[in-house]
Amino acid sequence: MKPVRQVVIAGAGVTGLLTAVECALAGHRVTVLDRGAIPNPASSSFDHHRAIRAFAWGDPATTRRKVAARRRWLELETTLGARFYRRVGIVSAWPCAEADAVLAEAAAAGLPVSAVEPEKLPHLGFPADSVGVLEADAGVLLAERVLSAAVKWLSAHPAVTLRPWSKVDSVHSGRIELDGGESLGADHVLIAAGPWTPDLADLPAVLHRQTMVYLRPPDDLVRWWENAPGGGRLGADGRAWLLPPGDGTLLKISSDAVCREVESTDSAEESQDPWLEKLLGASIVSDVDRYTVVATKSCHYLSDPDAGDALLTRVGPAVWSRSACGGTGFTTAPLAARQFAETLTEEIA
Ligand SMILES: Cc1cc2nc3c(=O)[nH]c(=O)nc-3n(C[C@H](O)[C@H](O)[C@H](O)COP(=O)(O)OP(=O)(O)OC[C@H]3O[C@@H](n4cnc5c(N)ncnc54)[C@H](O)[C@@H]3O)c2cc1C
């Protein structure tokens, strides 16, 4: 009989939930704690959509890793019994002088890519003198649907306990203290608290806040947008991105130009209006005045100079953490989940 471990996971965003799935599949007992509801609308994973693309220019190792992540996402659709991947493609704008080299590198990595003239996508705002490189297998994960599917699967699993409204106060090897005084024993702990991870683990993390704007297209463009790809490196400065509407989601725009370092995740006092104006003025979407602004939201992520793009960091003898990372944290969550489950297997052996 395989040895069974008691795993406790602090945080029920995409990292915590997918790690719970992997650990349960490997035969372990799992408890997932979140300080809010599960899924938690206040988590950074809870959103209409997240982009998933494989190509990383000049970085074949990252490209390979993201190809593996996408494969795992497709398997997860089967495991969790839900459809949440929209393979709409993602087009990135590249200076005309660089596009051939980009296409060649992506093709060498085995990715189906093609050049697209900006005129073919007239509602996306390309920088001057650029051309689109379309990664056909890339697309959009319907993030809220992912979280709901994982929660449904975990709720039905006999070895899994989901505990909403359970705030973790501190984490020690073999033990987790909850707000209110309860103590839980654990063979292995994963801190998956996203941008709140520094509350529970001492990491040299830098906190970032980014504003996103949700738009409803005008009636005459609804059909066009339903078949549109996502876009990257867009806008007049080539720093913006958009995720297309479809399957009940809105069009979402944002830009690296509205990403800022902050001290705290509390954004209640910050007006989003200046960031909204900046995004609407960034030429990400053509004729943006014809679109209805439905919502503006800010979201946080951490960067960790020590961990870099590592999927997991060991912070104690049986304690691991995953700091949420910006552009690829959702994409690579299945890889972090699998790595954690494999670590248990190795340690048992
Ligand atoms: C603007 C923006 C755009 C992004 N776009 C993309 C994208 O297109 N593609 C992509 O791959 N990635 C993207 N990301 C990154 C991705 O969204 C995150 O990396 C990912 O969602 C993080 O998931 P997580 O589960 O690690 O953290 P979270 O989803 O934040 O979950 C953490 C959970 O921990 C809980 N928690 C916190 N503290 C405690 C505590 N003390 N006790 C108990 N529970 C606690 C919280 O309530 C929360 O539910 C983006 C990020 C941002 C900010």
The ligand as an SDF file (V2000), in Angstrom:
LIG
                    3D

 53 58  0  0  0  0  0  0  0  0999 V2000
   -3.3110   42.0120  -13.6920 C   0  0  0  0  0  0  0  0  0  0  0  0
   -2.8790   40.5580  -13.7260 C   0  0  0  0  0  0  0  0  0  0  0  0
   -3.0370   39.8460  -14.8930 C   0  0  0  0  0  0  0  0  0  0  0  0
   -2.6170   38.5180  -14.9450 C   0  0  0  0  0  0  0  0  0  0  0  0
   -2.7480   37.8310  -16.1200 N   0  0  0  0  0  0  0  0  0  0  0  0
   -2.3080   36.5630  -16.1970 C   0  0  0  0  0  0  0  0  0  0  0  0
   -2.4350   35.8530  -17.4250 C   0  0  0  0  0  0  0  0  0  0  0  0
   -2.9830   36.3640  -18.4090 O   0  0  0  0  0  0  0  0  0  0  0  0
   -1.9600   34.5750  -17.4700 N   0  0  0  0  0  0  0  0  0  0  0  0
   -1.3810   33.9730  -16.3880 C   0  0  0  0  0  0  0  0  0  0  0  0
   -0.9310   32.8350  -16.5120 O   0  0  0  0  0  0  0  0  0  0  0  0
   -1.2760   34.6210  -15.2100 N   0  0  0  0  0  0  0  0  0  0  0  0
   -1.7240   35.8920  -15.0920 C   0  0  0  0  0  0  0  0  0  0  0  0
   -1.6340   36.5670  -13.9080 N   0  0  0  0  0  0  0  0  0  0  0  0
   -1.0750   35.8680  -12.7380 C   0  0  0  0  0  0  0  0  0  0  0  0
   -2.1010   34.9620  -12.0680 C   0  0  0  0  0  0  0  0  0  0  0  0
   -3.3870   35.5490  -12.0300 O   0  0  0  0  0  0  0  0  0  0  0  0
   -1.6400   34.6560  -10.6390 C   0  0  0  0  0  0  0  0  0  0  0  0
   -0.2750   34.2820  -10.6460 O   0  0  0  0  0  0  0  0  0  0  0  0
   -2.4510   33.5040  -10.0570 C   0  0  0  0  0  0  0  0  0  0  0  0
   -3.8370   33.7230  -10.1940 O   0  0  0  0  0  0  0  0  0  0  0  0
   -2.0880   33.3540   -8.5820 C   0  0  0  0  0  0  0  0  0  0  0  0
   -2.8410   32.2890   -8.0510 O   0  0  0  0  0  0  0  0  0  0  0  0
   -2.5710   31.7900   -6.5640 P   0  0  0  0  0  0  0  0  0  0  0  0
   -3.4930   30.6800   -6.3380 O   0  0  0  0  0  0  0  0  0  0  0  0
   -1.1110   31.5480   -6.3770 O   0  0  0  0  0  0  0  0  0  0  0  0
   -2.9650   33.0670   -5.6640 O   0  0  0  0  0  0  0  0  0  0  0  0
   -4.4300   33.6820   -5.4030 P   0  0  0  0  0  0  0  0  0  0  0  0
   -5.3420   33.4000   -6.5310 O   0  0  0  0  0  0  0  0  0  0  0  0
   -4.2540   35.1010   -5.0060 O   0  0  0  0  0  0  0  0  0  0  0  0
   -4.9790   32.8420   -4.1720 O   0  0  0  0  0  0  0  0  0  0  0  0
   -4.4560   33.0430   -2.8860 C   0  0  0  0  0  0  0  0  0  0  0  0
   -5.5460   32.6530   -1.8800 C   0  0  0  0  0  0  0  0  0  0  0  0
   -4.9500   32.6270   -0.5920 O   0  0  0  0  0  0  0  0  0  0  0  0
   -5.8930   33.1180    0.3310 C   0  0  0  0  0  0  0  0  0  0  0  0
   -5.1880   33.5850    1.5170 N   0  0  0  0  0  0  0  0  0  0  0  0
   -4.3420   34.6360    1.6170 C   0  0  0  0  0  0  0  0  0  0  0  0
   -3.8560   34.7350    2.8570 N   0  0  0  0  0  0  0  0  0  0  0  0
   -4.4110   33.7320    3.5550 C   0  0  0  0  0  0  0  0  0  0  0  0
   -4.3090   33.3090    4.9220 C   0  0  0  0  0  0  0  0  0  0  0  0
   -3.5240   33.9530    5.7940 N   0  0  0  0  0  0  0  0  0  0  0  0
   -5.0380   32.2450    5.3080 N   0  0  0  0  0  0  0  0  0  0  0  0
   -5.8510   31.5770    4.4440 C   0  0  0  0  0  0  0  0  0  0  0  0
   -5.9790   31.9500    3.1620 N   0  0  0  0  0  0  0  0  0  0  0  0
   -5.2600   32.9990    2.7140 C   0  0  0  0  0  0  0  0  0  0  0  0
   -6.6050   34.2290   -0.4130 C   0  0  0  0  0  0  0  0  0  0  0  0
   -7.8710   34.4940    0.1780 O   0  0  0  0  0  0  0  0  0  0  0  0
   -6.7000   33.6420   -1.8240 C   0  0  0  0  0  0  0  0  0  0  0  0
   -7.9260   32.9800   -2.0190 O   0  0  0  0  0  0  0  0  0  0  0  0
   -2.0420   37.8940  -13.8060 C   0  0  0  0  0  0  0  0  0  0  0  0
   -1.9120   38.6140  -12.6210 C   0  0  0  0  0  0  0  0  0  0  0  0
   -2.3230   39.9300  -12.5670 C   0  0  0  0  0  0  0  0  0  0  0  0
   -2.1550   40.6900  -11.2950 C   0  0  0  0  0  0  0  0  0  0  0  0
  1  2  1  0
  2  3  1  0
  2 52  2  0
  3  4  2  0
  4  5  1  0
  4 50  1  0
  5  6  2  0
  6  7  1  0
  6 13  1  0
  7  8  2  0
  7  9  1  0
  9 10  1  0
 10 11  2  0
 10 12  1  0
 12 13  2  0
 13 14  1  0
 14 15  1  0
 14 50  1  0
 15 16  1  0
 16 17  1  0
 16 18  1  0
 18 19  1  0
 18 20  1  0
 20 21  1  0
 20 22  1  0
 22 23  1  0
 23 24  1  0
 24 25  2  0
 24 26  1  0
 24 27  1  0
 27 28  1  0
 28 29  2  0
 28 30  1  0
 28 31  1  0
 31 32  1  0
 32 33  1  0
 33 34  1  0
 33 48  1  0
 34 35  1  0
 35 36  1  0
 35 46  1  0
 36 37  1  0
 36 45  1  0
 37 38  2  0
 38 39  1  0
 39 40  1  0
 39 45  2  0
 40 41  1  0
 40 42  2  0
 42 43  1  0
 43 44  2  0
 44 45  1  0
 46 47  1  0
 46 48  1  0
 48 49  1  0
 50 51  2  0
 51 52  1  0
 52 53  1  0
M  END
$$$$
